């Protein structure tokens, strides 16, 4: 059994900024600020600490992310590593398939679910506390539904913890918990400077962003709310897109290549020329994908027969993916194609399907470079947070330059 008193001492000595969050008992706990501050690690430890300490009640901790597929490689792995570090592996039944961790001595459990896993959420009962990781991915309706699930006499503190980076001052979280806060709210802001375990290289990367990407630095280093100043796209909303909305619209697909440091980004979008809307319906956004996997992912989405316009700077990749049975062609690009593509996209309302959270992260961060002399935005975008956006530019390129596009009815690729 882990020494809980020793753990409390460790928190006070190594993570003093988080002591208030560790002892707070408000219903709504908002841990926000910069990246790399250790927010997620502290919350994971707090949940495990409570599960071990509060054995008078049978805990059912629910850990949430917007999209189920992001859980295994993030919060599930984090919690599993902490259980191992505390020497508790033999005391837990860990089920990767069901994404549950059961404490054998009491039957208390930690459950993981994405908000897109509707059937699993419906079956979960008796929730005692909830952690929403990357809470800015959630809609206000998502939060309110979770809030309603946390009810009844459980014999335990009922608490909803939200961890987040403050990506946009327009976000509902700022309005509900900061501008005119509801009752029962505790907030704590931290940055990477509060993390005693952060390495010097990470600190250097963060400080470099002060020059290379001031918007990123303001949000992810300083932990301040992102403003609209300098942001390129303010014509974007996110919601569930129903398939029937796509009938009669033109389908376009785009692919931007990445691998180790950058993700490969693919999108399936539909263009409504009459109402000037682009509906980003599906896609993927992932690092470390070899070309064979990219081809298989596109084929698994039944998107291989329709034309995908890809980054022309990688002709070998395009040839390989085409040889695997995917209809892919290079983007034409040309002089000033980036700005021309941005200008075209700005003429449309862009609607992003609710599960494409990585795509929205780019829209929240893609910004114009700042002129160092005037401190004003230029007409040149910063080369960052643009992998999906590049793929979307490629997707609409043929429409932008006036080429005829093949009509494909949704569901009949």
C-alpha positions as CSV (number, residue, x, y, z in Angstrom):
1,X,0.0,0.0,0.0
2,X,1.3,3.4,-0.9
3,X,2.1,5.7,2.0
4,X,-0.6,8.4,1.6
5,X,1.0,10.7,4.2
6,X,4.2,10.6,2.3
7,X,2.4,11.4,-0.9
8,X,0.7,14.5,0.8
9,X,4.2,15.7,1.9
10,X,5.5,15.1,-1.7
11,X,2.7,17.3,-3.1
12,X,3.5,20.1,-0.6
13,X,7.2,20.0,-1.3
14,X,7.4,19.3,-5.0
15,X,4.1,20.8,-6.3
16,X,3.2,23.6,-3.9
17,X,1.2,25.5,-6.4
18,X,-1.3,22.6,-6.6
19,X,-1.9,22.2,-2.8
20,X,-5.1,24.3,-2.9
21,X,-6.5,22.1,-5.7
22,X,-5.5,18.9,-3.8
23,X,-7.6,19.9,-0.7
24,X,-10.4,21.9,-2.4
25,X,-13.9,20.4,-2.1
26,X,-15.9,22.6,-4.4
27,X,-18.3,21.0,-6.8
28,X,-16.5,22.6,-9.8
29,X,-12.8,22.6,-9.9
30,X,-11.2,24.4,-12.9
31,X,-7.4,23.8,-13.3
32,X,-6.3,26.0,-16.1
33,X,-3.3,27.8,-17.5
34,X,-0.2,26.9,-19.6
35,X,0.9,23.6,-21.1
36,X,3.4,21.5,-19.1
37,X,2.3,22.7,-15.7
38,X,1.5,19.2,-14.4
39,X,-2.3,19.8,-14.2
40,X,-3.1,16.3,-15.5
41,X,-0.6,14.5,-13.4
42,X,-1.9,16.2,-10.2
43,X,-5.5,15.4,-11.0
44,X,-4.7,11.8,-11.8
45,X,-2.8,11.5,-8.4
46,X,-5.7,13.2,-6.6
47,X,-8.2,10.7,-8.0
48,X,-6.1,7.7,-7.1
49,X,-5.4,9.2,-3.6
50,X,-9.1,9.7,-3.0
51,X,-9.9,6.1,-4.2
52,X,-7.4,4.7,-1.7
53,X,-8.2,7.0,1.2
54,X,-12.0,7.2,1.0
55,X,-12.7,3.5,1.3
56,X,-16.0,4.1,3.2
57,X,-17.7,4.6,-0.1
58,X,-17.6,2.7,-3.4
59,X,-16.1,5.2,-5.8
60,X,-17.0,5.4,-9.4
61,X,-14.7,7.9,-10.9
62,X,-15.5,8.9,-14.5
63,X,-12.7,10.3,-16.6
64,X,-13.9,12.0,-19.8
65,X,-12.5,13.2,-23.1
66,X,-14.5,14.5,-26.0
67,X,-13.4,11.7,-28.3
68,X,-13.1,8.1,-27.2
69,X,-10.1,7.2,-29.4
70,X,-7.9,9.8,-27.7
71,X,-8.3,8.2,-24.2
72,X,-6.0,5.1,-24.4
73,X,-2.9,7.1,-25.4
74,X,-3.6,10.0,-22.9
75,X,-5.4,9.8,-19.6
76,X,-5.7,6.0,-19.5
77,X,-2.0,5.6,-20.0
78,X,-1.3,8.3,-17.5
79,X,-3.4,6.7,-14.8
80,X,-2.0,3.3,-15.5
81,X,1.6,4.6,-15.2
82,X,0.8,6.2,-11.8
83,X,-0.7,3.0,-10.5
84,X,2.5,1.2,-11.5
85,X,4.7,3.9,-10.0
86,X,2.9,3.6,-6.7
87,X,3.4,-0.2,-6.7
88,X,-0.3,-0.9,-7.0
89,X,-0.5,-3.0,-10.2
90,X,-1.5,-6.2,-8.3
91,X,-4.2,-4.4,-6.5
92,X,-6.1,-3.3,-9.6
93,X,-7.9,-5.1,-12.4
94,X,-7.1,-3.1,-15.5
95,X,-9.2,-3.8,-18.5
96,X,-8.0,-2.0,-21.7
97,X,-10.9,-3.1,-23.8
98,X,-13.6,-1.8,-21.4
99,X,-11.3,1.0,-20.3
100,X,-11.9,0.4,-16.6
101,X,-9.6,0.1,-13.5
102,X,-11.1,-1.7,-10.5
103,X,-9.6,-1.5,-7.0
104,X,-10.0,-5.1,-5.8
105,X,-10.2,-4.5,-2.1
106,X,-13.3,-2.3,-2.3
107,X,-14.7,-2.7,-5.8
108,X,-14.2,1.0,-6.4
109,X,-13.4,1.8,-10.0
110,X,-12.1,4.4,-12.5
111,X,-14.0,4.5,-15.7
112,X,-12.9,6.1,-19.0
113,X,-15.2,7.2,-21.7
114,X,-15.4,9.6,-24.7
115,X,-18.5,11.6,-25.1
116,X,-19.0,10.1,-28.5
117,X,-19.3,6.6,-26.8
118,X,-23.0,7.2,-26.1
119,X,-24.0,3.7,-25.3
120,X,-21.3,3.3,-22.7
121,X,-22.2,6.6,-21.1
122,X,-25.8,5.5,-20.8
123,X,-24.8,2.4,-18.9
124,X,-22.6,4.2,-16.3
125,X,-24.4,4.7,-13.0
126,X,-23.5,5.9,-9.5
127,X,-20.8,8.4,-10.6
128,X,-19.1,9.9,-7.6
129,X,-16.7,12.4,-9.3
130,X,-15.8,13.4,-12.9
131,X,-12.6,14.6,-14.5
132,X,-12.9,16.3,-17.9
133,X,-9.4,16.3,-19.5
134,X,-8.8,18.9,-22.3
135,X,-12.2,20.4,-21.3
136,X,-12.1,23.0,-24.1
137,X,-13.0,20.2,-26.5
138,X,-16.4,19.9,-24.8
139,X,-19.5,21.9,-25.6
140,X,-21.5,23.6,-22.9
141,X,-24.2,21.0,-23.5
142,X,-21.7,18.2,-23.0
143,X,-20.8,19.7,-19.6
144,X,-24.4,20.2,-18.5
145,X,-25.2,16.6,-19.3
146,X,-22.3,15.4,-17.2
147,X,-23.3,17.8,-14.4
148,X,-26.7,16.2,-14.3
149,X,-25.2,12.7,-14.0
150,X,-23.4,13.7,-10.8
151,X,-26.3,13.3,-8.3
152,X,-27.6,11.3,-5.4
153,X,-26.2,10.3,-2.1
154,X,-22.9,8.5,-2.6
155,X,-21.3,9.1,0.8
156,X,-18.4,10.9,-1.1
157,X,-17.5,14.3,-2.2
158,X,-19.1,15.0,-5.6
159,X,-16.7,17.0,-7.8
160,X,-16.2,17.8,-11.4
161,X,-12.7,18.7,-12.4
162,X,-11.9,20.5,-15.7
163,X,-8.3,20.7,-16.9
164,X,-7.6,23.0,-19.8
165,X,-5.5,25.4,-21.7
166,X,-7.4,28.7,-22.3
167,X,-7.4,28.6,-26.1
168,X,-10.0,31.3,-26.7
169,X,-11.6,34.1,-24.7
170,X,-14.8,33.4,-26.7
171,X,-15.1,29.9,-25.1
172,X,-18.1,29.0,-23.0
173,X,-15.8,27.9,-20.1
174,X,-14.6,31.5,-19.6
175,X,-18.2,32.8,-19.6
176,X,-19.6,30.2,-17.2
177,X,-16.7,29.8,-14.7
178,X,-14.8,33.1,-14.9
179,X,-16.8,36.1,-16.3
180,X,-20.0,35.5,-14.4
181,X,-19.2,32.3,-12.4
182,X,-21.9,29.9,-11.2
183,X,-22.0,28.9,-7.6
184,X,-19.5,26.3,-6.2
185,X,-16.5,27.1,-8.5
186,X,-12.8,26.9,-7.6
187,X,-10.2,28.0,-10.1
188,X,-6.4,27.6,-10.1
189,X,-4.1,28.9,-12.8
190,X,-0.6,27.3,-13.3
191,X,2.1,27.4,-15.9
192,X,5.2,25.3,-16.8
193,X,7.1,27.4,-14.2
194,X,5.1,25.7,-11.5
195,X,6.2,22.3,-12.5
196,X,9.4,21.2,-10.6
197,X,9.8,18.2,-13.0
198,X,9.9,20.1,-16.3
199,X,13.1,19.7,-18.2
200,X,15.3,22.6,-19.4
201,X,14.8,21.8,-23.0
202,X,11.0,22.1,-22.7
203,X,11.5,25.5,-21.0
204,X,13.7,26.6,-23.9
205,X,11.0,25.5,-26.4
206,X,8.4,27.5,-24.5
207,X,10.6,30.6,-24.3
208,X,11.4,30.3,-28.0
209,X,7.7,30.6,-28.8
210,X,7.8,34.2,-27.4
211,X,9.5,35.2,-30.7
212,X,8.3,32.5,-33.2
213,X,4.6,32.4,-32.2
214,X,3.5,35.1,-29.7
215,X,-0.1,33.8,-29.7
216,X,1.1,30.3,-28.7
217,X,3.4,31.8,-26.1
218,X,0.5,33.8,-24.6
219,X,-1.8,30.8,-24.3
220,X,0.5,27.8,-23.7
221,X,3.4,29.4,-21.9
222,X,1.8,32.2,-19.9
223,X,-1.6,30.5,-19.7
224,X,-3.6,33.5,-20.7
225,X,-6.9,33.4,-22.6
226,X,-6.4,33.5,-26.3
227,X,-7.7,36.7,-28.0
228,X,-9.1,37.1,-31.5
229,X,-6.4,39.6,-32.4
230,X,-4.2,38.1,-35.1
231,X,-6.4,35.0,-35.3
232,X,-7.0,34.1,-39.0
233,X,-10.2,32.1,-38.9
234,X,-13.2,33.5,-36.9
235,X,-15.8,32.0,-39.3
236,X,-15.7,28.5,-37.7
237,X,-18.2,26.6,-35.5
238,X,-18.2,23.1,-34.2
239,X,-21.3,20.9,-33.9
240,X,-22.6,17.5,-34.9
241,X,-23.0,17.3,-38.7
242,X,-25.8,15.0,-39.8
243,X,-25.3,13.0,-42.9
244,X,-28.6,14.2,-44.4
245,X,-27.1,17.7,-44.4
246,X,-24.6,16.6,-47.0
247,X,-27.0,15.5,-49.8
248,X,-26.5,17.5,-53.0
249,X,-23.2,19.0,-51.8
250,X,-19.8,18.6,-53.5
251,X,-17.3,16.4,-51.7
252,X,-13.6,17.4,-51.5
253,X,-10.7,15.6,-49.8
254,X,-7.3,16.9,-48.8
255,X,-4.1,15.3,-47.3
256,X,-1.1,17.0,-45.7
257,X,1.9,14.7,-44.9
258,X,3.7,14.5,-41.6
259,X,5.5,12.0,-39.5
260,X,7.7,12.4,-36.4
261,X,7.2,16.0,-35.4
262,X,4.1,16.9,-37.4
263,X,0.9,15.0,-37.9
264,X,-0.5,13.7,-41.1
265,X,-3.9,15.4,-41.6
266,X,-6.7,14.2,-43.9
267,X,-10.2,15.6,-44.3
268,X,-13.4,14.8,-46.0
269,X,-15.4,18.0,-46.5
270,X,-18.5,19.1,-48.3
271,X,-18.9,22.4,-50.1
272,X,-22.2,24.2,-50.2
273,X,-21.7,26.9,-52.8
274,X,-25.2,28.3,-52.5
275,X,-25.1,29.0,-48.8
276,X,-21.3,29.6,-48.8
277,X,-20.6,26.8,-46.2
278,X,-17.9,24.2,-45.9
279,X,-18.8,21.2,-43.7
280,X,-15.8,19.3,-42.5
281,X,-17.4,15.9,-42.0
282,X,-14.6,13.4,-41.2
283,X,-10.8,12.8,-41.2
284,X,-7.8,11.9,-39.2
285,X,-4.9,13.8,-37.6
286,X,-2.0,11.6,-36.3
287,X,1.8,11.6,-35.9
288,X,3.9,8.6,-36.9
289,X,1.8,7.3,-39.7
290,X,3.8,5.6,-42.5
291,X,2.3,5.9,-46.0
292,X,0.9,2.4,-45.9
293,X,-1.2,3.3,-42.8
294,X,-2.3,6.5,-44.4
295,X,-3.6,4.6,-47.4
296,X,-5.4,2.0,-45.2
297,X,-7.0,4.7,-43.1
298,X,-8.3,6.5,-46.1
299,X,-9.6,3.1,-47.5
300,X,-11.2,2.3,-44.2
301,X,-13.2,5.5,-44.4
302,X,-14.4,4.5,-47.9
303,X,-12.7,7.6,-49.2
304,X,-10.2,6.0,-51.6
305,X,-12.2,6.2,-54.8
306,X,-12.9,9.8,-54.6
307,X,-10.1,12.2,-55.5
308,X,-7.8,13.3,-52.6
309,X,-5.6,16.4,-53.3
310,X,-2.4,16.0,-51.4
311,X,0.7,18.0,-50.6
312,X,2.7,18.1,-53.9
313,X,6.1,18.4,-52.1
314,X,6.0,14.6,-51.5
315,X,5.6,13.0,-54.9
316,X,7.0,9.6,-53.7
317,X,4.4,9.4,-51.0
318,X,1.7,10.3,-53.5
319,X,2.9,7.6,-55.8
320,X,3.0,5.0,-53.0
321,X,-0.5,5.8,-51.7
322,X,-1.9,5.7,-55.3
323,X,-0.3,2.3,-55.8
324,X,-2.2,1.1,-52.8
325,X,-5.5,1.9,-54.5
326,X,-6.2,5.4,-53.3
327,X,-7.2,8.1,-55.9
328,X,-4.8,10.8,-54.9
329,X,-3.4,13.7,-57.0
330,X,-0.9,16.5,-56.1
331,X,-2.0,20.0,-55.3
332,X,-1.0,22.6,-57.8
333,X,0.0,25.2,-55.3
334,X,1.8,28.1,-57.1
335,X,2.8,31.6,-56.2
336,X,0.9,32.9,-53.1
337,X,-1.2,29.8,-52.9
338,X,-1.3,29.8,-49.1
339,X,-2.8,33.2,-48.9
340,X,-5.1,32.6,-51.9
341,X,-6.3,29.4,-50.2
342,X,-6.9,31.3,-46.9
343,X,-8.8,34.0,-48.7
344,X,-11.0,31.5,-50.3
345,X,-11.8,29.7,-47.0
346,X,-12.6,33.0,-45.3
347,X,-15.4,33.5,-47.8
348,X,-17.2,30.5,-46.3
349,X,-18.8,29.6,-43.0
350,X,-16.8,26.5,-41.8
351,X,-18.6,23.9,-39.7
352,X,-16.5,21.2,-38.1
353,X,-18.0,17.9,-37.0
354,X,-17.9,17.6,-33.2
355,X,-15.5,14.6,-33.0
356,X,-12.7,16.4,-35.0
357,X,-11.2,18.1,-31.9
358,X,-7.7,18.4,-33.3
359,X,-9.0,20.3,-36.3
360,X,-10.6,22.9,-34.0
361,X,-7.3,23.3,-32.1
362,X,-5.7,24.5,-35.3
363,X,-8.5,27.0,-35.9
364,X,-8.1,28.3,-32.4
365,X,-4.4,28.9,-32.9
366,X,-3.6,29.6,-36.6
367,X,-2.7,33.2,-36.7
368,X,-1.0,36.0,-38.7
369,X,2.7,36.7,-37.9
370,X,3.2,39.9,-35.9
371,X,5.4,42.7,-37.2
372,X,8.1,43.3,-34.7
373,X,8.3,47.0,-35.3
374,X,4.6,47.9,-35.3
375,X,3.4,44.9,-33.1
376,X,0.6,44.5,-35.5
377,X,-0.5,41.4,-37.5
378,X,1.0,41.0,-41.0
379,X,-0.6,39.3,-43.9
380,X,1.7,36.3,-43.5
381,X,0.5,33.3,-41.4
382,X,2.8,31.7,-38.9
383,X,4.0,28.3,-40.0
384,X,2.4,26.5,-37.0
385,X,-1.0,24.8,-36.3
386,X,-1.6,24.5,-40.0
387,X,-1.5,20.8,-40.9
388,X,-5.2,20.2,-41.1
389,X,-5.7,23.7,-42.5
390,X,-3.2,22.9,-45.3
391,X,-5.2,19.8,-46.0
392,X,-8.4,21.8,-46.2
393,X,-6.7,24.3,-48.6
394,X,-5.7,21.4,-50.8
395,X,-9.2,19.9,-50.6
396,X,-10.9,23.0,-52.0
397,X,-8.1,23.9,-54.5
398,X,-9.9,22.7,-57.5
399,X,-13.0,24.7,-56.6
400,X,-10.9,27.7,-55.9
401,X,-9.2,27.7,-59.3
402,X,-12.4,26.8,-61.1
403,X,-11.9,23.2,-62.1
404,X,-14.9,20.9,-62.3
405,X,-15.3,18.6,-59.4
406,X,-16.8,15.1,-59.4
407,X,-20.0,14.9,-57.5
408,X,-20.2,12.1,-54.9
409,X,-23.3,11.4,-52.9
410,X,-22.6,10.9,-49.2
411,X,-22.4,7.2,-48.4
412,X,-21.8,6.2,-52.0
413,X,-18.1,6.6,-52.5
